[in-house]
Amino acid sequence: MTQELEASYKSTLKKAEEIGFEMLEQGKLAVDAVEAAVQLLEASRRLSLIQCGKRRSFYGERIS
């Protein structure tokens, strides 16, 4: 994995964490915070970064 790709993963994960935490600080429901974070991760699929619900590891190998 290149340093640029690793930085993209970490940046996307950090944004998801920040979105969820910010919603919790605003008194929103935990389920809504998780949903918002997952939606951000799913949107990153266009960049082939995070595969939500696909049972994949961090590096993209399929997990059975």
Secondary structure, DSSP 4 states (H G I P E B T S, - for coil): --HHHHHHHHHHHHHHHHHHHHHHHTT--HHHHHHHHHHHHHHGGGGT---TTS-B-TT--B--
